[in-house]
Amino acid sequence: MGTDASPAIRFLLDGEVIALRDLPPTTTVLEWLREHRGRCGTKEGCNEGDCGACTVVIGRLRDGRIERRAINSCIRFVATLDGCELLTVESLSPSSGPLHPVQQALVDHHASQCGYCTPGFVMALYAQYLANPAPSRDQVLDALSGNLCRCTGYRPIVDAALALKDYPDQGPWSRADAASPPRLAALVAIQRDAALTLPGYAAPRTLEALADAYAADPGAQLLAGGTDVGLWVTKQDRAFASILYLGDIAELQRIEYRGDTLVIGAAVTLAEAWAALVAEHPPLADLARRFASTLVNNSGTLCGNLGNGSPIGDAMPALIALGAEVHLRCGSATRTMPLENLYLGYQKKDLAAGEFIASVQVPRAVSGLRLAAYKLSKRADQDISAVCAGLAVTMAGERIASARIGFGGVAAVPARARHAEAALLGQPWTADVFARAAAALAQDFQPLDDLRGSAAYRRLSAARLLERFRLEHAAQPVRLRIEQVSG
Protein backbone atom coordinates (compact mmCIF):
# COMPACT_ATOMS: atom_id res chain seq x y z
CA MET A 1 0.00 0.00 0.00
CA GLY A 2 1.19 3.51 -0.75
CA THR A 3 2.39 5.94 1.89
CA ASP A 4 0.37 9.00 2.84
CA ALA A 5 3.32 11.10 3.99
CA SER A 6 2.55 13.91 1.54
CA PRO A 7 -1.07 14.64 0.57
CA ALA A 8 -1.43 14.29 -3.18
CA ILE A 9 -3.95 12.92 -5.66
CA ARG A 10 -2.38 9.69 -6.93
CA PHE A 11 -3.50 7.71 -9.95
CA LEU A 12 -2.07 5.78 -12.87
CA LEU A 13 -1.90 7.12 -16.40
CA ASP A 14 -0.67 4.42 -18.80
CA GLY A 15 1.04 2.74 -15.86
CA GLU A 16 2.82 5.91 -14.75
CA VAL A 17 2.12 7.10 -11.21
CA ILE A 18 0.77 10.64 -11.29
CA ALA A 19 0.96 12.64 -8.04
CA LEU A 20 -0.82 16.00 -8.12
CA ARG A 21 -0.54 18.68 -5.45
CA ASP A 22 -1.96 22.18 -5.28
CA LEU A 23 -4.64 21.38 -7.83
CA PRO A 24 -8.03 23.07 -7.27
CA PRO A 25 -10.41 20.29 -6.16
CA THR A 26 -12.96 21.12 -8.88
CA THR A 27 -10.45 20.73 -11.71
CA THR A 28 -12.06 18.34 -14.17
CA VAL A 29 -10.29 15.38 -15.72
CA LEU A 30 -10.85 16.91 -19.15
CA GLU A 31 -9.28 20.21 -18.09
CA TRP A 32 -6.26 18.48 -16.56
CA LEU A 33 -5.69 16.26 -19.59
CA ARG A 34 -5.79 19.10 -22.09
CA GLU A 35 -4.39 22.06 -20.16
CA HIS A 36 -1.96 20.41 -17.76
CA ARG A 37 -0.91 17.21 -19.51
CA GLY A 38 -1.21 18.23 -23.17
CA ARG A 39 -3.36 15.22 -24.04
CA CYS A 40 -5.67 16.85 -26.55
CA GLY A 41 -7.13 13.67 -28.03
CA THR A 42 -9.82 13.94 -25.37
CA LYS A 43 -12.15 16.62 -26.74
CA GLU A 44 -14.43 19.19 -25.21
CA GLY A 45 -17.80 19.24 -26.91
CA CYS A 46 -20.73 20.08 -24.65
CA ASN A 47 -18.84 20.20 -21.32
CA GLU A 48 -21.94 18.86 -19.62
CA GLY A 49 -21.83 15.09 -20.09
CA ASP A 50 -24.08 14.88 -23.14
CA CYS A 51 -21.93 14.40 -26.26
CA GLY A 52 -19.24 11.89 -25.24
CA ALA A 53 -16.35 13.62 -27.04
CA CYS A 54 -14.50 13.67 -23.72
CA THR A 55 -14.91 9.96 -22.96
CA VAL A 56 -12.11 8.28 -21.02
CA VAL A 57 -11.87 4.94 -19.22
CA ILE A 58 -11.14 4.67 -15.52
CA GLY A 59 -10.18 1.53 -13.63
CA ARG A 60 -10.82 0.81 -9.95
CA LEU A 61 -9.89 -2.08 -7.72
CA ARG A 62 -12.85 -4.32 -7.10
CA ASP A 63 -12.80 -7.78 -5.50
CA GLY A 64 -9.16 -8.30 -6.37
CA ARG A 65 -9.44 -7.21 -10.01
CA ILE A 66 -9.56 -4.01 -12.02
CA GLU A 67 -13.01 -2.89 -13.10
CA ARG A 68 -12.82 -0.47 -16.02
CA ARG A 69 -15.67 1.75 -17.17
CA ALA A 70 -16.12 4.59 -19.64
CA ILE A 71 -17.09 7.97 -18.19
CA ASN A 72 -17.44 11.63 -19.18
CA SER A 73 -14.22 13.41 -18.21
CA CYS A 74 -15.77 16.88 -18.59
CA ILE A 75 -17.81 16.63 -15.38
CA ARG A 76 -15.54 14.34 -13.36
CA PHE A 77 -13.15 15.94 -10.88
CA VAL A 78 -9.51 14.82 -10.93
CA ALA A 79 -9.49 14.39 -7.14
CA THR A 80 -11.98 11.50 -7.47
CA LEU A 81 -9.39 9.56 -9.50
CA ASP A 82 -7.27 8.99 -6.41
CA GLY A 83 -6.32 5.32 -6.35
CA CYS A 84 -7.64 4.78 -9.88
CA GLU A 85 -6.24 4.09 -13.32
CA LEU A 86 -6.90 6.51 -16.19
CA LEU A 87 -6.80 5.65 -19.89
CA THR A 88 -7.24 8.03 -22.82
CA VAL A 89 -7.29 7.57 -26.57
CA GLU A 90 -3.51 8.20 -26.60
CA SER A 91 -3.05 5.29 -24.19
CA LEU A 92 -4.26 2.72 -26.69
CA SER A 93 -1.78 3.45 -29.46
CA PRO A 94 1.70 4.82 -28.71
CA SER A 95 2.96 7.10 -31.46
CA SER A 96 5.55 4.54 -32.55
CA GLY A 97 3.26 1.51 -32.44
CA PRO A 98 0.36 0.00 -34.36
CA LEU A 99 -3.24 0.98 -33.81
CA HIS A 100 -5.25 -0.74 -31.12
CA PRO A 101 -7.82 -3.23 -32.51
CA VAL A 102 -10.64 -0.79 -31.64
CA GLN A 103 -8.95 1.99 -33.58
CA GLN A 104 -8.07 -0.28 -36.49
CA ALA A 105 -11.66 -1.50 -36.77
CA LEU A 106 -12.89 2.09 -37.00
CA VAL A 107 -10.34 2.81 -39.74
CA ASP A 108 -11.21 -0.33 -41.67
CA HIS A 109 -14.92 0.50 -41.61
CA HIS A 110 -14.49 4.18 -42.56
CA ALA A 111 -16.07 5.21 -39.29
CA SER A 112 -14.55 8.67 -38.96
CA GLN A 113 -15.09 11.84 -40.94
CA CYS A 114 -14.28 15.14 -39.21
CA GLY A 115 -12.79 13.05 -36.37
CA TYR A 116 -13.80 15.32 -33.52
CA CYS A 117 -16.03 12.75 -31.85
CA THR A 118 -13.89 9.76 -32.81
CA PRO A 119 -11.68 9.61 -29.65
CA GLY A 120 -14.81 9.43 -27.52
CA PHE A 121 -16.21 6.60 -29.61
CA VAL A 122 -12.87 4.81 -29.38
CA MET A 123 -12.89 4.92 -25.59
CA ALA A 124 -16.56 3.93 -25.24
CA LEU A 125 -15.93 0.97 -27.55
CA TYR A 126 -12.72 0.12 -25.70
CA ALA A 127 -14.64 -0.25 -22.42
CA GLN A 128 -17.06 -2.58 -24.14
CA TYR A 129 -14.20 -4.42 -25.87
CA LEU A 130 -12.83 -5.27 -22.43
CA ALA A 131 -16.18 -6.30 -20.99
CA ASN A 132 -17.76 -8.15 -23.92
CA PRO A 133 -15.71 -9.75 -26.73
CA ALA A 134 -18.78 -10.42 -28.93
CA PRO A 135 -21.54 -7.88 -28.22
CA SER A 136 -24.91 -7.86 -29.92
CA ARG A 137 -26.03 -4.84 -31.92
CA ASP A 138 -28.30 -3.71 -29.07
CA GLN A 139 -25.39 -3.96 -26.64
CA VAL A 140 -23.26 -1.85 -28.96
CA LEU A 141 -25.98 0.77 -29.18
CA ASP A 142 -26.29 0.87 -25.41
CA ALA A 143 -22.52 1.24 -25.02
CA LEU A 144 -22.54 4.17 -27.44
CA SER A 145 -25.66 5.80 -26.00
CA GLY A 146 -23.70 8.77 -24.68
CA ASN A 147 -21.61 9.44 -27.80
CA LEU A 148 -22.88 11.80 -30.48
CA CYS A 149 -21.59 12.16 -34.05
CA ARG A 150 -22.71 14.74 -36.62
CA CYS A 151 -21.02 13.18 -39.67
CA THR A 152 -21.10 9.41 -40.10
CA GLY A 153 -24.69 8.50 -39.36
CA TYR A 154 -23.41 5.90 -36.86
CA ARG A 155 -23.75 2.88 -39.17
CA PRO A 156 -20.00 2.47 -39.87
CA ILE A 157 -19.22 2.96 -36.17
CA VAL A 158 -21.65 0.21 -35.22
CA ASP A 159 -20.26 -1.99 -38.01
CA ALA A 160 -16.76 -1.52 -36.61
CA ALA A 161 -17.92 -2.45 -33.12
CA LEU A 162 -19.61 -5.62 -34.34
CA ALA A 163 -16.53 -6.61 -36.33
CA LEU A 164 -14.16 -6.32 -33.36
CA LYS A 165 -14.67 -9.97 -32.45
CA ASP A 166 -12.69 -10.90 -35.56
CA TYR A 167 -9.62 -8.82 -34.67
CA PRO A 168 -6.70 -10.41 -32.78
CA ASP A 169 -6.42 -9.46 -29.13
CA GLN A 170 -2.85 -8.20 -29.06
CA GLY A 171 -0.70 -5.21 -28.22
CA PRO A 172 -0.75 -2.71 -25.37
CA TRP A 173 -4.08 -2.56 -23.54
CA SER A 174 -5.38 -5.67 -25.23
CA ARG A 175 -7.69 -7.73 -23.02
CA ALA A 176 -4.77 -9.92 -22.00
CA ASP A 177 -2.52 -6.96 -21.24
CA ALA A 178 -5.20 -5.05 -19.36
CA ALA A 179 -5.82 -8.07 -17.11
CA SER A 180 -2.13 -8.89 -16.59
CA PRO A 181 -0.66 -9.19 -13.07
CA PRO A 182 1.66 -6.18 -13.53
CA ARG A 183 -1.32 -3.93 -14.28
CA LEU A 184 -3.08 -5.12 -11.14
CA ALA A 185 0.05 -4.83 -9.01
CA ALA A 186 0.65 -1.26 -10.14
CA LEU A 187 -2.84 -0.23 -9.11
CA VAL A 188 -2.63 -2.04 -5.77
CA ALA A 189 0.62 -0.20 -5.04
CA ILE A 190 -0.98 3.26 -5.10
CA GLN A 191 -3.85 2.48 -2.75
CA ARG A 192 -3.60 4.63 0.34
CA ASP A 193 -3.83 3.69 3.99
CA ALA A 194 -5.73 6.75 5.14
CA ALA A 195 -8.29 9.18 3.79
CA LEU A 196 -7.20 11.72 1.21
CA THR A 197 -7.46 15.22 2.65
CA LEU A 198 -6.54 18.27 0.58
CA PRO A 199 -7.35 21.96 0.99
CA GLY A 200 -11.08 22.20 0.35
CA TYR A 201 -11.48 18.47 -0.32
CA ALA A 202 -11.76 15.35 1.83
CA ALA A 203 -12.57 11.75 0.98
CA PRO A 204 -13.54 9.95 4.20
CA ARG A 205 -13.07 6.19 4.28
CA THR A 206 -15.89 5.31 6.70
CA LEU A 207 -19.54 6.25 7.10
CA GLU A 208 -18.82 7.45 10.63
CA ALA A 209 -16.05 9.75 9.43
CA LEU A 210 -18.33 11.21 6.76
CA ALA A 211 -21.14 11.79 9.24
CA ASP A 212 -18.80 13.51 11.69
CA ALA A 213 -17.23 15.68 8.99
CA TYR A 214 -20.58 16.76 7.55
CA ALA A 215 -22.04 17.48 10.98
CA ALA A 216 -19.01 19.67 11.71
CA ASP A 217 -19.23 21.41 8.31
CA PRO A 218 -22.86 21.25 7.11
CA GLY A 219 -22.08 23.81 4.40
CA ALA A 220 -19.76 21.39 2.63
CA GLN A 221 -20.79 20.10 -0.77
CA LEU A 222 -21.38 16.34 -0.83
CA LEU A 223 -19.97 14.74 -3.96
CA ALA A 224 -20.72 11.24 -5.27
CA GLY A 225 -20.69 10.74 -9.05
CA GLY A 226 -20.57 14.42 -9.92
CA THR A 227 -23.02 14.25 -12.82
CA ASP A 228 -24.94 17.11 -11.19
CA VAL A 229 -22.18 18.82 -9.21
CA GLY A 230 -19.85 18.77 -12.20
CA LEU A 231 -22.43 20.71 -14.19
CA TRP A 232 -22.71 23.30 -11.45
CA VAL A 233 -18.99 23.96 -11.88
CA THR A 234 -18.70 23.83 -15.68
CA LYS A 235 -21.97 25.61 -16.50
CA GLN A 236 -22.71 27.78 -13.47
CA ASP A 237 -19.15 28.56 -12.31
CA ARG A 238 -20.01 27.57 -8.77
CA ALA A 239 -17.25 27.40 -6.19
CA PHE A 240 -17.34 25.34 -3.00
CA ALA A 241 -15.53 26.17 0.21
CA SER A 242 -15.24 22.45 0.92
CA ILE A 243 -16.16 19.15 -0.69
CA LEU A 244 -16.82 15.79 0.97
CA TYR A 245 -16.45 12.86 -1.43
CA LEU A 246 -18.49 9.70 -0.79
CA GLY A 247 -16.84 7.43 -3.35
CA ASP A 248 -14.16 5.95 -1.08
CA ILE A 249 -16.57 4.63 1.57
CA ALA A 250 -16.98 0.88 1.17
CA GLU A 251 -20.18 0.77 3.25
CA LEU A 252 -21.90 3.19 0.88
CA GLN A 253 -20.95 1.11 -2.16
CA ARG A 254 -22.96 -1.92 -1.04
CA ILE A 255 -26.06 -3.46 -2.55
CA GLU A 256 -27.64 -5.98 -0.23
CA TYR A 257 -30.87 -7.61 0.83
CA ARG A 258 -32.15 -7.07 4.35
CA GLY A 259 -35.17 -9.27 4.75
CA ASP A 260 -37.76 -8.16 2.21
CA THR A 261 -35.86 -4.99 1.30
CA LEU A 262 -33.24 -4.19 -1.30
CA VAL A 263 -30.78 -1.66 0.17
CA ILE A 264 -28.68 0.48 -2.19
CA GLY A 265 -25.92 2.60 -0.67
CA ALA A 266 -25.33 6.26 -1.44
CA ALA A 267 -22.15 5.63 -3.46
CA VAL A 268 -23.57 2.84 -5.66
CA THR A 269 -23.44 3.88 -9.31
CA LEU A 270 -26.58 4.17 -11.38
CA ALA A 271 -25.38 1.30 -13.57
CA GLU A 272 -25.15 -1.06 -10.60
CA ALA A 273 -28.28 0.25 -8.90
CA TRP A 274 -30.46 -0.15 -11.99
CA ALA A 275 -29.11 -3.66 -12.57
CA ALA A 276 -30.17 -4.62 -9.04
CA LEU A 277 -33.56 -2.93 -9.34
CA VAL A 278 -34.34 -4.57 -12.68
CA ALA A 279 -33.27 -7.97 -11.38
CA GLU A 280 -35.83 -7.60 -8.59
CA HIS A 281 -38.46 -5.68 -10.59
CA PRO A 282 -38.16 -6.59 -14.31
CA PRO A 283 -40.83 -4.09 -15.47
CA LEU A 284 -38.34 -1.31 -14.71
CA ALA A 285 -36.04 -2.46 -17.54
CA ASP A 286 -37.23 0.04 -20.14
CA LEU A 287 -36.96 2.96 -17.72
CA ALA A 288 -33.48 1.83 -16.72
CA ARG A 289 -32.37 1.67 -20.35
CA ARG A 290 -33.69 5.16 -21.09
CA PHE A 291 -32.68 6.76 -17.80
CA ALA A 292 -29.26 8.03 -18.93
CA SER A 293 -26.31 7.19 -21.15
CA THR A 294 -23.88 4.44 -20.22
CA LEU A 295 -21.28 7.13 -19.47
CA VAL A 296 -23.55 8.93 -17.00
CA ASN A 297 -24.73 5.68 -15.44
CA ASN A 298 -21.12 4.67 -14.85
CA SER A 299 -20.42 7.82 -12.81
CA GLY A 300 -23.67 9.01 -11.30
CA THR A 301 -25.33 7.45 -8.26
CA LEU A 302 -28.95 6.60 -7.58
CA CYS A 303 -28.96 8.28 -4.17
CA GLY A 304 -27.37 11.35 -5.71
CA ASN A 305 -30.26 11.50 -8.15
CA LEU A 306 -32.73 11.19 -5.27
CA GLY A 307 -30.87 13.77 -3.23
CA ASN A 308 -30.87 16.28 -6.08
CA GLY A 309 -34.65 16.03 -5.99
CA SER A 310 -35.36 17.35 -9.46
CA PRO A 311 -39.07 17.25 -10.34
CA ILE A 312 -38.05 15.60 -13.61
CA GLY A 313 -35.81 12.96 -12.02
CA ASP A 314 -36.89 9.69 -13.58
CA ALA A 315 -35.97 7.38 -10.71
CA MET A 316 -38.31 8.91 -8.15
CA PRO A 317 -41.78 8.08 -9.56
CA ALA A 318 -41.04 4.36 -9.87
CA LEU A 319 -39.38 4.18 -6.45
CA ILE A 320 -42.23 6.13 -4.86
CA ALA A 321 -44.68 3.68 -6.41
CA LEU A 322 -42.73 0.78 -4.95
CA GLY A 323 -42.80 2.33 -1.48
CA ALA A 324 -39.09 3.12 -1.28
CA GLU A 325 -37.69 4.79 1.83
CA VAL A 326 -34.51 6.80 2.34
CA HIS A 327 -32.26 6.13 5.29
CA LEU A 328 -30.84 9.41 6.60
CA ARG A 329 -27.94 10.13 8.89
CA CYS A 330 -26.84 13.21 10.82
CA GLY A 331 -23.84 12.68 13.06
CA SER A 332 -24.67 9.53 15.03
CA ALA A 333 -28.45 9.97 14.63
CA THR A 334 -30.39 8.11 11.95
CA ARG A 335 -33.95 8.13 10.67
CA THR A 336 -35.91 6.60 7.81
CA MET A 337 -38.70 8.22 5.83
CA PRO A 338 -40.82 7.45 2.77
CA LEU A 339 -39.13 8.83 -0.34
CA GLU A 340 -42.09 11.02 -1.24
CA ASN A 341 -41.87 12.78 2.14
CA LEU A 342 -38.31 13.91 1.42
CA TYR A 343 -39.49 16.56 -1.04
CA LEU A 344 -41.07 19.65 0.50
CA GLY A 345 -41.04 21.93 -2.55
CA TYR A 346 -38.95 22.79 -5.58
CA GLN A 347 -35.33 22.08 -4.57
CA LYS A 348 -36.43 21.90 -0.92
CA LYS A 349 -35.91 18.70 1.05
CA ASP A 350 -36.67 17.56 4.57
CA LEU A 351 -33.01 17.39 5.57
CA ALA A 352 -31.50 18.99 8.65
CA ALA A 353 -28.14 20.72 8.52
CA GLY A 354 -25.47 18.04 8.28
CA GLU A 355 -27.98 15.30 7.37
CA PHE A 356 -27.54 13.17 4.25
CA ILE A 357 -28.98 10.14 2.45
CA ALA A 358 -27.01 7.03 3.42
CA SER A 359 -29.09 4.56 1.40
CA VAL A 360 -32.38 3.94 -0.33
CA GLN A 361 -34.46 0.93 0.71
CA VAL A 362 -36.73 -0.61 -1.91
CA PRO A 363 -39.30 -3.31 -1.07
CA ARG A 364 -38.90 -6.58 -2.96
CA ALA A 365 -41.55 -7.86 -5.33
CA VAL A 366 -44.59 -9.46 -3.72
CA SER A 367 -47.12 -11.89 -5.08
CA GLY A 368 -49.81 -10.22 -7.15
CA LEU A 369 -47.81 -7.07 -7.84
CA ARG A 370 -48.60 -5.26 -11.09
CA LEU A 371 -45.87 -2.74 -11.81
CA ALA A 372 -45.05 -0.34 -14.63
CA ALA A 373 -42.85 2.70 -15.25
CA TYR A 374 -43.44 5.03 -18.19
CA LYS A 375 -41.37 7.90 -19.53
CA LEU A 376 -42.67 10.41 -22.09
CA SER A 377 -40.12 12.66 -23.81
CA LYS A 378 -39.51 14.20 -27.19
CA ARG A 379 -36.66 11.79 -27.92
CA ALA A 380 -36.69 8.14 -27.00
CA ASP A 381 -33.18 8.23 -25.51
CA GLN A 382 -31.11 10.74 -23.53
CA ASP A 383 -33.91 13.25 -23.09
CA ILE A 384 -35.58 14.90 -20.12
CA SER A 385 -39.07 13.68 -19.36
CA ALA A 386 -42.20 15.70 -19.92
CA VAL A 387 -44.05 13.12 -17.81
CA CYS A 388 -42.69 10.12 -15.94
CA ALA A 389 -44.92 7.71 -14.05
CA GLY A 390 -44.53 4.76 -11.72
CA LEU A 391 -47.54 2.56 -10.90
CA ALA A 392 -47.66 -0.35 -8.48
CA VAL A 393 -50.90 -2.19 -7.70
CA THR A 394 -51.55 -5.41 -5.83
CA MET A 395 -54.68 -7.49 -6.11
CA ALA A 396 -56.71 -9.44 -3.59
CA GLY A 397 -58.86 -11.69 -5.71
CA GLU A 398 -60.71 -9.48 -8.18
CA ARG A 399 -60.24 -6.27 -6.16
CA ILE A 400 -57.39 -3.76 -5.92
CA ALA A 401 -55.88 -4.23 -2.48
CA SER A 402 -53.21 -1.51 -2.68
CA ALA A 403 -52.23 1.19 -5.13
CA ARG A 404 -49.28 3.55 -5.23
CA ILE A 405 -48.82 5.99 -8.11
CA GLY A 406 -45.85 8.32 -8.49
CA PHE A 407 -45.50 11.07 -11.08
CA GLY A 408 -42.61 13.28 -12.11
CA GLY A 409 -42.66 16.28 -14.42
CA VAL A 410 -46.19 17.32 -13.49
CA ALA A 411 -45.48 19.24 -10.27
CA ALA A 412 -42.71 21.08 -8.43
CA VAL A 413 -41.62 17.80 -6.86
CA PRO A 414 -41.97 14.11 -7.64
CA ALA A 415 -45.11 13.11 -5.78
CA ARG A 416 -47.80 10.52 -5.19
CA ALA A 417 -51.19 10.78 -6.84
CA ARG A 418 -53.11 10.08 -3.64
CA HIS A 419 -56.57 10.95 -4.94
CA ALA A 420 -56.09 8.66 -7.93
CA GLU A 421 -54.88 5.91 -5.61
CA ALA A 422 -57.96 6.31 -3.41
CA ALA A 423 -60.21 5.99 -6.46
CA LEU A 424 -58.67 2.57 -7.18
CA LEU A 425 -58.62 1.03 -3.71
CA GLY A 426 -61.09 -1.78 -3.17
CA GLN A 427 -62.37 -1.55 -6.73
CA PRO A 428 -62.35 -4.09 -9.58
CA TRP A 429 -59.96 -3.79 -12.51
CA THR A 430 -62.35 -2.07 -14.92
CA ALA A 431 -62.28 0.78 -17.40
CA ASP A 432 -64.76 2.80 -15.36
CA VAL A 433 -62.67 2.53 -12.21
CA PHE A 434 -59.52 3.66 -13.96
CA ALA A 435 -61.41 6.50 -15.66
CA ARG A 436 -62.44 7.77 -12.23
CA ALA A 437 -58.83 7.49 -11.06
CA ALA A 438 -57.69 9.47 -14.11
CA ALA A 439 -60.23 12.17 -13.36
CA ALA A 440 -58.98 12.32 -9.78
CA LEU A 441 -55.52 13.31 -11.02
CA ALA A 442 -56.88 16.86 -11.36
CA GLN A 443 -56.98 16.97 -7.56
CA ASP A 444 -53.41 15.69 -7.30
CA PHE A 445 -51.52 17.92 -9.73
CA GLN A 446 -51.70 21.27 -11.45
CA PRO A 447 -49.12 20.79 -14.23
CA LEU A 448 -47.01 23.65 -15.53
CA ASP A 449 -46.44 24.81 -19.09
CA ASP A 450 -42.86 24.74 -20.35
CA LEU A 451 -40.79 23.85 -23.39
CA ARG A 452 -41.17 20.13 -22.74
CA GLY A 453 -44.95 20.14 -22.73
CA SER A 454 -48.02 22.17 -22.01
CA ALA A 455 -50.10 21.72 -18.90
CA ALA A 456 -52.88 20.27 -21.07
CA TYR A 457 -50.47 17.77 -22.61
CA ARG A 458 -49.20 16.68 -19.23
CA ARG A 459 -52.69 16.38 -17.79
CA LEU A 460 -53.90 14.30 -20.72
CA SER A 461 -50.73 12.17 -20.80
CA ALA A 462 -50.96 11.30 -17.12
CA ALA A 463 -54.55 10.13 -17.62
CA ARG A 464 -53.60 8.12 -20.70
CA LEU A 465 -50.77 6.42 -18.82
CA LEU A 466 -53.26 5.17 -16.26
CA GLU A 467 -55.33 3.70 -19.10
CA ARG A 468 -52.24 2.16 -20.66
CA PHE A 469 -51.40 0.55 -17.34
CA ARG A 470 -54.92 -0.87 -17.08
CA LEU A 471 -54.75 -2.40 -20.56
CA GLU A 472 -51.24 -3.81 -20.23
CA HIS A 473 -51.77 -5.37 -16.81
CA ALA A 474 -55.33 -6.56 -16.92
CA ALA A 475 -54.48 -10.22 -17.36
CA GLN A 476 -51.40 -11.22 -15.40
CA PRO A 477 -49.31 -9.81 -12.54
CA VAL A 478 -45.54 -9.75 -12.92
CA ARG A 479 -43.65 -12.89 -12.09
CA LEU A 480 -41.32 -12.76 -9.14
CA ARG A 481 -37.58 -12.84 -9.69
CA ILE A 482 -35.36 -14.40 -7.03
CA GLU A 483 -31.87 -13.56 -8.24
CA GLN A 484 -29.64 -12.30 -5.44
CA VAL A 485 -27.39 -9.27 -5.86
CA SER A 486 -24.06 -9.37 -4.06
CA GLY A 487 -22.71 -6.14 -2.64
ABEGO torsion letter per residue (X at the ends): XBBAABBBBBBBBGGBBBBBBGBBAABBAAAAAAAAAGBAABBBBAGAGAAGAABBBBBBBBGGBBBBBBBBAAABBAAAABGBBBBBAAAABBAABBBBAAAAAAAAAGABBAGAAAAAAAAAAAAAAAABABBBAAAAAAAAAABBBAAAGGAAAAAAAAAAAABBBBEBGBAAAAABAAAAAAAAAABBABBBBBBGBBBBABAAAAAAAAAABAABBBBBAGAAAAAAAAAAGBBBABBBBAAABAAAABBBBBEABBBBBAABBAAAAAAAAAAABAAAAAAAAAABBAAAAAABBAAAAAAAGBAABAAAAAAAAAGBBBBBBBEABBBBBBAAAABAEBGBBBBBBGBBBABBBBBBBBBGBBBBBBBBBABABGBBBABBBBBBBBBBEABBABBBBBBBGABABBBBBAAAAAAABGBBBBAAAAAAAAAAAAAABBBBBBAAEBAAAAAAAAAAAAAAAAAAAAABBBBBBABBBBX
